[in-house]
Amino acid sequence: FIYDNTSFDIGPMGCLQVILGLIIGFYNIVNLEVNSLERVKNYLEQMVIKDWMDIWREGLNRINVKFFGEVQDLLNHHLTLNFPCVEWVLNMSMNKGIVDVFDNKNEADPIQKLEIDDSYDIDAILKIEEEAEANRLEEERQMEALIQEDNARIEEEQWRRE
């Protein structure tokens, strides 16, 4: 996906880092309390001293707290379905990406808010990862073979010209 859309090959470790970042980001969104967002919105409204062309007011009016709550519910659903993966990411990152933007004093385990779904199969994920790596290596091998064929064809054309 990344290569197809950017023409940049970040490799398996780069893809892993992107996925880890997404999961941690989604986790942070799920654990952000909606009333905290409302508090920040109210705080920002009070900060404005001069609002040139009502830009601040219009921007703040576009913040849809209800929609944010719906997005949180959707993300929470998917994180819950993939709880072992989320737990693994949080453990691997030692919770370093977890953000507590609004000083919510929550001494609970960071993964406590997620419900556990025991139907999740970590072995299936490992198998999928192995298959993806095997496919990537096969594609790499095929590309190398095409390059060698092209080089051989070019050399043959040059030899015929001489």
DSSP file with accessible surface (Angstrom, degrees, kcal/mol):
  #  RESIDUE AA STRUCTURE BP1 BP2  ACC     N-H-->O    O-->H-N    N-H-->O    O-->H-N    TCO  KAPPA ALPHA  PHI   PSI    X-CA   Y-CA   Z-CA
    1    1 A F     >        0   0  186      0, 0.0     4,-1.8     0, 0.0     5,-0.2   0.000 360.0 360.0 360.0 -48.8    0.0    0.0    0.0
    2    2 A I  H  >  +     0   0   42      1,-0.2     4,-1.8     2,-0.2     6,-0.5   0.944 360.0  44.7 -64.4 -45.0    2.7    2.5    1.0
    3    3 A Y  H  > S+     0   0  132      1,-0.2     4,-2.8     2,-0.2    -1,-0.2   0.930 112.4  52.0 -64.7 -44.0    4.8    1.7   -2.1
    4    4 A D  H  4 S+     0   0  130      1,-0.2    -1,-0.2     2,-0.2    -2,-0.2   0.828 119.5  35.6 -61.5 -31.3    1.8    1.8   -4.4
    5    5 A N  H  < S+     0   0  105     -4,-1.8    -1,-0.2     3,-0.1    -2,-0.2   0.598 134.7  21.1-100.9 -13.1    0.8    5.2   -3.1
    6    6 A T  H  < S-     0   0   80     -4,-1.8    -3,-0.2    -3,-0.2    -2,-0.2   0.481  87.9-129.8-127.6 -12.2    4.1    6.8   -2.5
    7    7 A S  S  < S+     0   0   96     -4,-2.8     2,-0.5    -5,-0.4    -4,-0.2   0.729  72.8 120.2  61.3  23.8    6.6    4.9   -4.7
    8    8 A F        -     0   0  134     -6,-0.5     2,-0.8    -5,-0.1    -1,-0.2  -0.975  57.4-148.2-121.5 124.5    8.7    4.6   -1.5
    9    9 A D        +     0   0  108     -2,-0.5     5,-0.0     1,-0.2     0, 0.0  -0.814  18.9 174.7 -94.0 107.4    9.6    1.2   -0.1
   10   10 A I     >  -     0   0   49     -2,-0.8     4,-1.0     1,-0.2    -1,-0.2   0.517  38.2-137.2 -89.8  -5.4    9.9    1.5    3.7
   11   11 A G  H  >  -     0   0   17      3,-0.2     4,-2.4     2,-0.2     5,-0.2   0.086  35.0 -59.7  74.7 173.0   10.4   -2.2    4.1
   12   12 A P  H  > S+     0   0   58      0, 0.0     4,-2.4     0, 0.0    -1,-0.2   0.885 134.8  49.8 -61.5 -39.9    8.9   -4.6    6.7
   13   13 A M  H  > S+     0   0  127      2,-0.2     4,-2.3     1,-0.2    -2,-0.2   0.890 110.7  50.3 -69.6 -36.3   10.3   -2.8    9.7
   14   14 A G  H  X S+     0   0   21     -4,-1.0     4,-2.2     2,-0.2    -1,-0.2   0.921 110.6  49.6 -64.4 -42.7    9.0    0.6    8.4
   15   15 A C  H  X S+     0   0   51     -4,-2.4     4,-2.7     1,-0.2    -2,-0.2   0.911 109.5  52.4 -61.4 -41.6    5.6   -0.9    7.9
   16   16 A L  H  X S+     0   0   51     -4,-2.4     4,-3.0     1,-0.2    -2,-0.2   0.928 108.4  50.3 -60.5 -43.1    5.7   -2.3   11.4
   17   17 A Q  H  X S+     0   0  117     -4,-2.3     4,-2.5     2,-0.2    -1,-0.2   0.897 110.4  49.8 -63.6 -39.7    6.5    1.1   12.8
   18   18 A V  H  X S+     0   0   68     -4,-2.2     4,-2.4     2,-0.2    -1,-0.2   0.945 112.7  47.0 -63.0 -45.6    3.6    2.7   10.9
   19   19 A I  H  X S+     0   0   88     -4,-2.7     4,-2.6     1,-0.2    -2,-0.2   0.925 111.8  50.2 -63.6 -43.6    1.3    0.0   12.2
   20   20 A L  H  X S+     0   0   27     -4,-3.0     4,-2.7     1,-0.2     5,-0.2   0.931 110.9  50.0 -59.9 -44.0    2.5    0.4   15.8
   21   21 A G  H  X S+     0   0   44     -4,-2.5     4,-2.6    -5,-0.2    -1,-0.2   0.898 110.4  49.7 -62.7 -40.3    2.1    4.2   15.5
   22   22 A L  H  X S+     0   0   91     -4,-2.4     4,-3.1     2,-0.2     5,-0.2   0.935 111.6  48.0 -63.4 -45.6   -1.5    3.8   14.2
   23   23 A I  H  X S+     0   0   22     -4,-2.6     4,-2.6     2,-0.2    -2,-0.2   0.936 114.1  46.0 -63.3 -43.8   -2.4    1.4   17.0
   24   24 A I  H  X S+     0   0   21     -4,-2.7     4,-2.5    -5,-0.2    -1,-0.2   0.919 113.6  50.1 -65.6 -40.1   -1.0    3.6   19.7
   25   25 A G  H  X S+     0   0   30     -4,-2.6     4,-2.2    -5,-0.2    -2,-0.2   0.935 111.8  47.0 -62.5 -45.2   -2.6    6.7   18.2
   26   26 A F  H  X S+     0   0   79     -4,-3.1     4,-2.6     1,-0.2    -1,-0.2   0.908 110.5  53.5 -62.6 -39.6   -6.0    4.9   18.0
   27   27 A Y  H  X S+     0   0    4     -4,-2.6     4,-2.0    -5,-0.2    -2,-0.2   0.923 108.3  49.9 -60.8 -43.0   -5.5    3.8   21.6
   28   28 A N  H  X S+     0   0   33     -4,-2.5     4,-0.6     1,-0.2    -1,-0.2   0.905 110.4  50.0 -62.9 -40.6   -4.9    7.4   22.7
   29   29 A I  H >< S+     0   0   57     -4,-2.2     3,-1.1     1,-0.2    -2,-0.2   0.934 109.7  50.9 -63.6 -44.0   -8.0    8.6   20.9
   30   30 A V  H 3< S+     0   0   17     -4,-2.6    -1,-0.2     1,-0.2    -2,-0.2   0.881 112.2  47.1 -61.1 -37.2  -10.1    5.9   22.5
   31   31 A N  H 3< S+     0   0   29     -4,-2.0     2,-0.6    -5,-0.2    -1,-0.2   0.474  85.4 104.1 -89.8   0.7   -8.8    6.8   26.0
   32   32 A L  S << S-     0   0   35     -3,-1.1     2,-0.2    -4,-0.6    68,-0.0  -0.704  76.6-125.5 -80.2 122.2   -9.3   10.5   25.6
   33   33 A E    >>  -     0   0   68     -2,-0.6     4,-1.4     1,-0.1     3,-0.8  -0.517   6.5-137.2 -73.9 134.0  -12.4   11.5   27.5
   34   34 A V  H 3> S+     0   0   50      1,-0.3     4,-2.0    -2,-0.2     3,-0.3   0.891 105.4  56.8 -59.3 -39.3  -15.0   13.3   25.5
   35   35 A N  H 3> S+     0   0   92      1,-0.2     4,-2.2     2,-0.2    -1,-0.3   0.815 101.2  59.0 -65.4 -24.4  -15.6   15.8   28.3
   36   36 A S  H <> S+     0   0    0     -3,-0.8     4,-2.4     2,-0.2    -1,-0.2   0.908 104.2  49.8 -66.6 -40.3  -11.9   16.6   28.2
   37   37 A L  H  X S+     0   0   31     -4,-1.4     4,-2.6    -3,-0.3    -2,-0.2   0.916 110.2  50.3 -64.0 -40.8  -12.3   17.6   24.6
   38   38 A E  H  X S+     0   0   69     -4,-2.0     4,-2.5     1,-0.2    -2,-0.2   0.909 109.7  51.6 -63.0 -39.5  -15.2   19.8   25.6
   39   39 A R  H  X S+     0   0  120     -4,-2.2     4,-2.5     2,-0.2    -2,-0.2   0.911 110.7  47.6 -63.9 -42.4  -13.1   21.4   28.4
   40   40 A V  H  X S+     0   0   41     -4,-2.4     4,-2.9     2,-0.2     5,-0.2   0.923 110.6  52.0 -65.0 -42.2  -10.3   22.2   25.9
   41   41 A K  H  X S+     0   0   29     -4,-2.6     4,-2.0     1,-0.2    -2,-0.2   0.938 112.2  45.8 -59.3 -45.8  -12.8   23.6   23.5
   42   42 A N  H  X S+     0   0   68     -4,-2.5     4,-1.6     2,-0.2    -1,-0.2   0.897 111.8  52.1 -63.6 -40.8  -14.2   25.9   26.2
   43   43 A Y  H  X S+     0   0  150     -4,-2.5     4,-1.3     1,-0.2    -2,-0.2   0.925 109.0  49.8 -61.3 -44.8  -10.7   26.8   27.3
   44   44 A L  H  X S+     0   0   45     -4,-2.9     4,-1.0     1,-0.2     3,-0.2   0.874 106.3  56.0 -63.9 -37.0   -9.7   27.8   23.8
   45   45 A E  H  < S+     0   0   78     -4,-2.0     3,-0.4     1,-0.2    -1,-0.2   0.887 108.6  48.1 -61.1 -36.8  -12.9   29.9   23.5
   46   46 A Q  H  < S+     0   0  150     -4,-1.6    -1,-0.2     1,-0.2    -2,-0.2   0.739 103.6  62.5 -76.0 -23.3  -11.8   31.9   26.6
   47   47 A M  H  < S+     0   0   98     -4,-1.3     2,-0.3    -3,-0.2    -1,-0.2   0.777  77.6 101.4 -72.2 -28.1   -8.2   32.4   25.3
   48   48 A V     <  +     0   0   41     -4,-1.0     3,-0.2    -3,-0.4    -3,-0.0  -0.429  36.7 166.9 -68.8 121.7   -9.2   34.4   22.3
   49   49 A I  S    S+     0   0  169      1,-0.4     2,-0.4    -2,-0.3    -1,-0.2   0.813  75.5  17.0 -97.0 -46.7   -8.7   38.1   22.8
   50   50 A K        -     0   0  181      2,-0.0     2,-0.8     4,-0.0    -1,-0.4  -0.991  67.0-163.8-131.8 123.8   -9.1   39.3   19.3
   51   51 A D    >   -     0   0   38     -2,-0.4     3,-1.7    -3,-0.2     2,-0.3  -0.811  13.6-149.8-112.8  92.1  -10.7   37.2   16.7
   52   52 A W  G >  S-     0   0  179     -2,-0.8     3,-1.6     1,-0.3     4,-0.2  -0.410  81.9 -13.5 -64.1 120.4   -9.9   38.5   13.2
   53   53 A M  G 3  S-     0   0  130      1,-0.3    -1,-0.3    -2,-0.3     0, 0.0   0.768 114.9 -79.2  57.0  26.6  -12.9   37.7   10.9
   54   54 A D  G <> S+     0   0   70     -3,-1.7     4,-2.5     1,-0.1    -1,-0.3   0.787  86.8 146.4  57.1  32.4  -14.3   35.2   13.5
   55   55 A I  H <>  +     0   0   93     -3,-1.6     4,-2.5     2,-0.2     5,-0.2   0.932  69.9  46.1 -66.1 -45.4  -11.8   32.6   12.5
   56   56 A W  H  > S+     0   0  116      2,-0.2     4,-3.0     1,-0.2     5,-0.3   0.950 113.9  48.2 -61.1 -49.4  -11.4   31.1   16.0
   57   57 A R  H  > S+     0   0  115      1,-0.2     4,-2.4     2,-0.2    -2,-0.2   0.937 113.6  46.6 -59.7 -46.0  -15.1   31.1   16.6
   58   58 A E  H  X S+     0   0   84     -4,-2.5     4,-1.0     2,-0.2    -1,-0.2   0.909 113.6  49.0 -64.1 -41.2  -15.9   29.4   13.3
   59   59 A G  H >< S+     0   0   36     -4,-2.5     3,-0.6    -5,-0.2     4,-0.4   0.927 112.4  47.2 -63.6 -44.9  -13.1   26.9   13.8
   60   60 A L  H >< S+     0   0    9     -4,-3.0     3,-1.2     1,-0.2    -2,-0.2   0.869 107.5  57.0 -66.0 -34.5  -14.3   26.0   17.3
   61   61 A N  H 3< S+     0   0   96     -4,-2.4    -1,-0.2    -5,-0.3    -2,-0.2   0.757 100.9  59.3 -67.1 -21.9  -17.9   25.7   16.1
   62   62 A R  T << S+     0   0  193     -4,-1.0     2,-0.8    -3,-0.6    -1,-0.3   0.583  78.0 102.2 -83.1 -11.7  -16.7   23.1   13.6
   63   63 A I    <   -     0   0   58     -3,-1.2     2,-0.9    -4,-0.4     3,-0.1  -0.668  60.9-161.0 -74.2 112.5  -15.4   20.9   16.4
   64   64 A N     >  -     0   0   94     -2,-0.8     4,-2.1     1,-0.2     5,-0.1  -0.812  12.8-177.2-101.5  97.1  -18.1   18.2   16.7
   65   65 A V  H  > S+     0   0   18     -2,-0.9     4,-2.2     1,-0.2    -1,-0.2   0.875  83.3  55.4 -64.0 -37.0  -17.7   16.6   20.1
   66   66 A K  H  > S+     0   0  158      1,-0.2     4,-1.9     2,-0.2    -1,-0.2   0.932 108.1  48.4 -62.6 -44.1  -20.6   14.1   19.4
   67   67 A F  H  > S+     0   0  117      1,-0.2     4,-2.5     2,-0.2    -1,-0.2   0.910 108.3  54.9 -62.2 -41.3  -18.8   12.9   16.2
   68   68 A F  H  X S+     0   0   41     -4,-2.1     4,-2.6     1,-0.2    -1,-0.2   0.919 106.7  51.1 -58.2 -42.4  -15.6   12.5   18.1
   69   69 A G  H  X S+     0   0   12     -4,-2.2     4,-2.3     1,-0.2    -1,-0.2   0.887 108.9  51.1 -62.4 -38.0  -17.4   10.3   20.5
   70   70 A E  H  X S+     0   0   98     -4,-1.9     4,-2.2     2,-0.2    -1,-0.2   0.895 109.6  49.6 -66.6 -39.8  -18.8    8.2   17.7
   71   71 A V  H  X S+     0   0   45     -4,-2.5     4,-2.9     2,-0.2     5,-0.2   0.921 109.6  52.4 -64.1 -41.8  -15.2    7.8   16.2
   72   72 A Q  H  X S+     0   0   15     -4,-2.6     4,-3.0     1,-0.2    -2,-0.2   0.919 108.4  50.4 -58.8 -44.8  -14.0    6.8   19.7
   73   73 A D  H  X S+     0   0  115     -4,-2.3     4,-2.2     2,-0.2    -1,-0.2   0.916 111.9  47.7 -60.3 -43.1  -16.7    4.1   19.9
   74   74 A L  H  X S+     0   0  101     -4,-2.2     4,-2.0     2,-0.2    -2,-0.2   0.940 114.3  45.4 -64.3 -46.9  -15.8    2.8   16.4
   75   75 A L  H  X S+     0   0   24     -4,-2.9     4,-2.9     1,-0.2     5,-0.2   0.908 111.5  53.2 -63.3 -40.6  -12.1    2.7   17.3
   76   76 A N  H  X S+     0   0   39     -4,-3.0     4,-2.6    -5,-0.2    -1,-0.2   0.909 106.3  53.8 -61.4 -40.1  -12.8    1.1   20.6
   77   77 A H  H  X S+     0   0  100     -4,-2.2     4,-2.2    -5,-0.2    -1,-0.2   0.940 112.7  42.6 -58.7 -47.4  -14.8   -1.6   18.9
   78   78 A H  H  X S+     0   0   95     -4,-2.0     4,-1.4     1,-0.2    -2,-0.2   0.885 113.9  50.2 -71.5 -37.1  -11.9   -2.5   16.6
   79   79 A L  H  < S+     0   0   10     -4,-2.9     7,-0.3     2,-0.2    -1,-0.2   0.892 110.8  51.1 -65.9 -36.6   -9.2   -2.3   19.3
   80   80 A T  H >< S+     0   0   16     -4,-2.6     3,-1.5    -5,-0.2    37,-0.4   0.915 107.4  52.1 -66.0 -42.7  -11.4   -4.6   21.4
   81   81 A L  H 3< S+     0   0   67     -4,-2.2    -1,-0.2     1,-0.3    -2,-0.2   0.816 118.3  38.6 -61.5 -30.0  -11.7   -7.1   18.6
   82   82 A N  T >X S+     0   0   61     -4,-1.4     4,-2.2     1,-0.2     3,-0.6  -0.119  76.7 140.3-111.6  35.4   -7.9   -7.1   18.3
   83   83 A F  H <>  +     0   0   13     -3,-1.5     4,-3.3     1,-0.2     5,-0.3   0.865  67.6  52.8 -52.0 -47.5   -7.1   -6.9   22.0
   84   84 A P  H 3> S+     0   0   34      0, 0.0     4,-2.4     0, 0.0    -1,-0.2   0.904 111.2  48.4 -59.1 -37.0   -4.1   -9.3   22.0
   85   85 A C  H <> S+     0   0   30     -3,-0.6     4,-2.5     2,-0.2    -2,-0.2   0.934 113.4  46.6 -65.6 -44.6   -2.5   -7.3   19.2
   86   86 A V  H  X S+     0   0    3     -4,-2.2     4,-2.7    -7,-0.3     5,-0.2   0.933 112.5  50.2 -62.8 -44.9   -3.1   -4.0   21.1
   87   87 A E  H  X S+     0   0   70     -4,-3.3     4,-2.6    -5,-0.2     5,-0.2   0.924 110.7  49.9 -59.8 -42.4   -1.8   -5.5   24.3
   88   88 A W  H  X S+     0   0  116     -4,-2.4     4,-3.0    -5,-0.3     5,-0.2   0.930 110.9  49.4 -62.7 -45.0    1.3   -6.7   22.5
   89   89 A V  H  X S+     0   0    2     -4,-2.5     4,-2.4     2,-0.2     6,-0.2   0.931 112.4  47.4 -60.8 -45.9    1.9   -3.2   20.9
   90   90 A L  H  <>S+     0   0    0     -4,-2.7     5,-2.2     1,-0.2     4,-0.4   0.909 114.9  45.9 -64.8 -39.1    1.5   -1.5   24.3
   91   91 A N  H ><5S+     0   0   98     -4,-2.6     3,-0.8    -5,-0.2    -2,-0.2   0.917 113.3  49.2 -68.4 -42.2    3.8   -4.0   26.0
   92   92 A M  H 3<5S+     0   0  114     -4,-3.0    -2,-0.2     1,-0.2    -1,-0.2   0.861 115.3  43.5 -65.4 -35.8    6.4   -3.8   23.2
   93   93 A S  T ><5S-     0   0   28     -4,-2.4     3,-2.0    -5,-0.2    -1,-0.2   0.483 105.9-129.7 -87.3  -1.3    6.4    0.0   23.2
   94   94 A M  T < 5 -     0   0  131     -3,-0.8    -3,-0.2    -4,-0.4    -4,-0.1   0.859  61.7 -71.5  52.7  35.8    6.5    0.0   27.1
   95   95 A N  T > <S+     0   0   57     -5,-2.2     3,-1.1    -6,-0.2    -1,-0.3   0.688  97.6 139.0  58.4  22.1    3.5    2.4   26.9
   96   96 A K  T <   +     0   0  163     -3,-2.0    -1,-0.1     1,-0.2    -2,-0.1   0.763  67.7  51.5 -69.6 -23.7    5.9    5.1   25.6
   97   97 A G  T 3  S+     0   0   26     -7,-0.1     2,-0.3    -4,-0.1    -1,-0.2   0.501  81.1 114.9 -91.0   0.4    3.4    6.4   23.1
   98   98 A I    <   -     0   0   54     -3,-1.1     2,-0.4    -8,-0.1   -73,-0.1  -0.527  51.4-160.5 -76.1 128.3    0.5    6.7   25.5
   99   99 A V        -     0   0   82     -2,-0.3     2,-0.5   -74,-0.1     3,-0.1  -0.902  20.5-170.0-113.8 135.1   -0.5   10.3   26.0
  100  100 A D    >   +     0   0   80     -2,-0.4     3,-1.4     1,-0.1    -2,-0.0  -0.715  18.7 170.2-119.0  76.9   -2.4   11.8   28.8
  101  101 A V  T 3  S+     0   0   94     -2,-0.5    -1,-0.1     1,-0.3   -69,-0.0   0.842  72.8  40.5 -60.1 -36.4   -3.1   15.2   27.3
  102  102 A F  T 3  S-     0   0   41     -3,-0.1    -1,-0.3     2,-0.0     3,-0.2   0.115 110.3-109.3-107.9  21.6   -5.5   16.4   29.9
  103  103 A D    <   +     0   0  113     -3,-1.4     2,-0.8     1,-0.2    -2,-0.1   0.882  47.3 178.5  55.3  42.1   -3.9   15.1   33.1
  104  104 A N        -     0   0   21      1,-0.1     2,-1.8     2,-0.1    -1,-0.2  -0.674  26.6-138.9 -74.0 113.1   -6.6   12.5   33.7
  105  105 A K        +     0   0  160     -2,-0.8     2,-0.6    -3,-0.2    -1,-0.1  -0.548  41.2 157.1 -78.8  85.8   -5.2   10.9   36.8
  106  106 A N        -     0   0   89     -2,-1.8    -2,-0.1     1,-0.1    -3,-0.0  -0.920  20.8-179.8-116.0 105.8   -5.9    7.3   36.0
  107  107 A E        +     0   0  176     -2,-0.6    -1,-0.1     2,-0.0    -2,-0.0   0.461  48.4 113.1 -83.2  -1.8   -3.7    4.9   37.9
  108  108 A A  S    S-     0   0   33      1,-0.1    -2,-0.1     2,-0.1     5,-0.0  -0.235  85.3 -79.6 -69.9 161.4   -5.3    1.9   36.2
  109  109 A D    >   -     0   0   93      1,-0.1     3,-2.2     2,-0.1     4,-0.3  -0.357  43.7-122.3 -55.8 134.3   -3.5   -0.4   33.8
  110  110 A P  T 3  S+     0   0   39      0, 0.0     3,-0.3     0, 0.0    -1,-0.1   0.748 110.7  47.7 -57.7 -25.7   -3.4    1.3   30.4
  111  111 A I  T >  S+     0   0   14      1,-0.2     3,-1.0     2,-0.1    -2,-0.1   0.391  82.9  99.1 -97.5  10.0   -5.2   -1.5   28.7
  112  112 A Q  T <  S+     0   0  127     -3,-2.2    -1,-0.2     1,-0.2    -3,-0.0   0.841  72.4  62.0 -66.2 -33.9   -7.9   -1.9   31.3
  113  113 A K  T 3  S+     0   0   93     -4,-0.3     2,-0.3    -3,-0.3    -1,-0.2   0.744  88.5  85.6 -67.7 -23.3  -10.6    0.1   29.3
  114  114 A L  S <  S-     0   0    8     -3,-1.0     2,-0.3    -4,-0.1   -37,-0.1  -0.599  79.6-127.4 -81.8 141.0  -10.6   -2.4   26.5
  115  115 A E        -     0   0  136     -2,-0.3     2,-0.4   -39,-0.2   -32,-0.2  -0.617  26.1-116.9 -83.1 148.5  -12.7   -5.5   26.7
  116  116 A I        -     0   0  111     -2,-0.3     2,-0.6   -33,-0.1   -35,-0.1  -0.692  22.6-167.6 -91.0 131.1  -11.1   -8.8   26.2
  117  117 A D    >   -     0   0   44     -2,-0.4     3,-1.3   -37,-0.4   -34,-0.1  -0.928   1.3-169.6-116.2 103.9  -12.1  -11.0   23.2
  118  118 A D  T 3  S+     0   0  147     -2,-0.6    -1,-0.1     1,-0.3    -2,-0.0   0.566  75.0  79.3 -72.3  -7.1  -10.6  -14.4   23.7
  119  119 A S  T 3   +     0   0   93      2,-0.1    -1,-0.3    -3,-0.0     2,-0.2   0.572  67.4 109.6 -77.6  -6.2  -11.6  -15.5   20.2
  120  120 A Y    <   -     0   0   53     -3,-1.3     2,-0.7     1,-0.1   -38,-0.1  -0.504  59.7-150.4 -74.8 135.7   -8.6  -13.7   18.8
  121  121 A D     >  -     0   0   86     -2,-0.2     4,-1.2     1,-0.2     3,-0.4  -0.884  15.3-173.7-115.5 104.8   -5.9  -16.0   17.5
  122  122 A I  H  > S+     0   0   74     -2,-0.7     4,-2.2     1,-0.2     5,-0.2   0.837  87.1  61.2 -66.5 -30.7   -2.3  -14.7   17.7
  123  123 A D  H  > S+     0   0  110      1,-0.2     4,-2.3     2,-0.2    -1,-0.2   0.873 100.0  55.2 -63.5 -34.7   -1.0  -17.7   15.8
  124  124 A A  H  > S+     0   0   40     -3,-0.4     4,-2.4     2,-0.2    -1,-0.2   0.898 107.0  50.2 -64.6 -39.2   -3.2  -16.7   12.9
  125  125 A I  H  X S+     0   0   32     -4,-1.2     4,-2.8     2,-0.2    -2,-0.2   0.930 109.8  49.9 -63.7 -45.1   -1.5  -13.3   12.9
  126  126 A L  H  X S+     0   0   78     -4,-2.2     4,-2.5     1,-0.2    -2,-0.2   0.909 110.7  50.3 -61.8 -38.9    2.0  -14.8   12.9
  127  127 A K  H  X S+     0   0  128     -4,-2.3     4,-2.6     2,-0.2    -1,-0.2   0.923 110.6  49.0 -64.2 -42.9    1.0  -17.1   10.0
  128  128 A I  H  X S+     0   0  109     -4,-2.4     4,-2.6     1,-0.2    -2,-0.2   0.917 111.0  50.3 -62.8 -41.8   -0.3  -14.1    8.0
  129  129 A E  H  X S+     0   0  105     -4,-2.8     4,-2.3     2,-0.2    -1,-0.2   0.914 111.1  48.8 -62.7 -41.9    2.9  -12.2    8.7
  130  130 A E  H  X S+     0   0  135     -4,-2.5     4,-2.5     2,-0.2    -2,-0.2   0.915 112.3  48.2 -63.6 -42.8    5.0  -15.2    7.6
  131  131 A E  H  X S+     0   0   96     -4,-2.6     4,-2.7     2,-0.2    -2,-0.2   0.903 111.1  50.7 -64.2 -40.7    2.9  -15.5    4.4
  132  132 A A  H  X S+     0   0   55     -4,-2.6     4,-2.5     2,-0.2    -2,-0.2   0.916 111.5  47.5 -63.6 -41.8    3.2  -11.8    3.7
  133  133 A E  H  X S+     0   0   69     -4,-2.3     4,-2.6     2,-0.2    -2,-0.2   0.918 111.9  50.1 -65.7 -41.8    7.0  -11.9    4.2
  134  134 A A  H  X S+     0   0   55     -4,-2.5     4,-2.4     1,-0.2    -2,-0.2   0.918 111.8  48.7 -62.7 -42.0    7.2  -15.0    1.9
  135  135 A N  H  X S+     0   0   98     -4,-2.7     4,-2.7     2,-0.2    -2,-0.2   0.905 110.6  50.8 -63.3 -41.6    5.1  -13.1   -0.8
  136  136 A R  H  X S+     0   0   70     -4,-2.5     4,-2.5     1,-0.2    -2,-0.2   0.928 111.1  48.0 -62.6 -43.3    7.3  -10.1   -0.5
  137  137 A L  H  X S+     0   0   82     -4,-2.6     4,-2.6     2,-0.2    -2,-0.2   0.897 111.6  50.5 -65.0 -38.2   10.5  -12.2   -1.0
  138  138 A E  H  X S+     0   0   73     -4,-2.4     4,-2.8     2,-0.2    -2,-0.2   0.923 110.7  48.6 -65.1 -43.4    8.9  -14.0   -4.0
  139  139 A E  H  X S+     0   0  129     -4,-2.7     4,-2.4     1,-0.2    -2,-0.2   0.903 111.7  50.3 -61.8 -39.8    8.0  -10.6   -5.5
  140  140 A E  H  X S+     0   0  105     -4,-2.5     4,-2.4     2,-0.2    -2,-0.2   0.916 110.9  48.8 -63.4 -43.4   11.5   -9.4   -4.9
  141  141 A R  H  X S+     0   0  136     -4,-2.6     4,-2.3     1,-0.2    -2,-0.2   0.927 111.9  49.0 -63.0 -43.2   12.9  -12.6   -6.5
  142  142 A Q  H  X S+     0   0   98     -4,-2.8     4,-2.3     1,-0.2    -2,-0.2   0.896 110.7  50.4 -64.1 -40.0   10.6  -12.1   -9.5
  143  143 A M  H  X S+     0   0  110     -4,-2.4     4,-2.4     2,-0.2    -1,-0.2   0.918 109.8  50.4 -64.1 -42.0   11.6   -8.5   -9.9
  144  144 A E  H  X S+     0   0  100     -4,-2.4     4,-2.5     1,-0.2    -2,-0.2   0.910 109.7  51.0 -62.5 -40.7   15.3   -9.5   -9.8
  145  145 A A  H  X S+     0   0   30     -4,-2.3     4,-2.5     1,-0.2    -1,-0.2   0.907 109.8  49.9 -63.7 -42.1   14.7  -12.1  -12.5
  146  146 A L  H  X S+     0   0   88     -4,-2.3     4,-2.6     2,-0.2    -2,-0.2   0.903 110.3  50.3 -62.8 -40.8   13.0   -9.5  -14.7
  147  147 A I  H  X S+     0   0   71     -4,-2.4     4,-2.7     2,-0.2    -2,-0.2   0.927 110.8  49.0 -63.1 -43.3   15.9   -7.1  -14.2
  148  148 A Q  H  X S+     0   0  115     -4,-2.5     4,-2.6     2,-0.2    -2,-0.2   0.905 111.1  50.0 -63.7 -41.0   18.3   -9.8  -15.2
  149  149 A E  H  X S+     0   0  124     -4,-2.5     4,-2.6     2,-0.2    -2,-0.2   0.924 111.6  48.4 -62.3 -44.1   16.3  -10.7  -18.3
  150  150 A D  H  X S+     0   0   75     -4,-2.6     4,-2.7     2,-0.2    -2,-0.2   0.917 111.7  49.4 -61.6 -44.1   16.2   -7.0  -19.3
  151  151 A N  H  X S+     0   0   82     -4,-2.7     4,-2.6     2,-0.2    -2,-0.2   0.911 111.8  48.7 -62.2 -41.1   19.9   -6.7  -18.7
  152  152 A A  H  X S+     0   0   54     -4,-2.6     4,-2.4     2,-0.2    -2,-0.2   0.911 111.9  49.1 -65.3 -41.1   20.6   -9.8  -20.8
  153  153 A R  H  X S+     0   0  116     -4,-2.6     4,-2.5     2,-0.2    -2,-0.2   0.925 111.9  48.7 -63.6 -43.0   18.3   -8.5  -23.6
  154  154 A I  H  X S+     0   0   67     -4,-2.7     4,-2.5     2,-0.2    -2,-0.2   0.928 111.9  49.0 -63.7 -43.5   20.1   -5.1  -23.6
  155  155 A E  H  X S+     0   0  130     -4,-2.6     4,-2.4     1,-0.2    -1,-0.2   0.909 111.1  50.3 -63.1 -40.4   23.5   -6.8  -23.7
  156  156 A E  H  X S+     0   0   94     -4,-2.4     4,-2.4     2,-0.2    -2,-0.2   0.920 110.5  49.4 -65.6 -40.8   22.3   -9.0  -26.6
  157  157 A E  H  X S+     0   0   75     -4,-2.5     4,-1.7     1,-0.2    -2,-0.2   0.908 112.1  48.3 -64.2 -39.5   21.0   -6.0  -28.5
  158  158 A Q  H  X S+     0   0  100     -4,-2.5     4,-1.3     1,-0.2    -1,-0.2   0.902 110.6  51.2 -67.0 -38.4   24.3   -4.1  -28.0
  159  159 A W  H  < S+     0   0  187     -4,-2.4     3,-0.2     1,-0.2    -2,-0.2   0.909 109.3  50.5 -65.9 -39.1   26.3   -7.2  -29.1
  160  160 A R  H  < S+     0   0  173     -4,-2.4    -1,-0.2     1,-0.2    -2,-0.2   0.843 107.5  54.1 -67.7 -34.0   24.2   -7.4  -32.3
  161  161 A R  H  <        0   0  192     -4,-1.7    -1,-0.2    -5,-0.2    -2,-0.2   0.806 360.0 360.0 -68.3 -30.1   24.8   -3.7  -33.1
  162  162 A E     <        0   0  187     -4,-1.3    -3,-0.1    -3,-0.2    -2,-0.1   0.770 360.0 360.0 -81.1 360.0   28.5   -4.2  -32.8
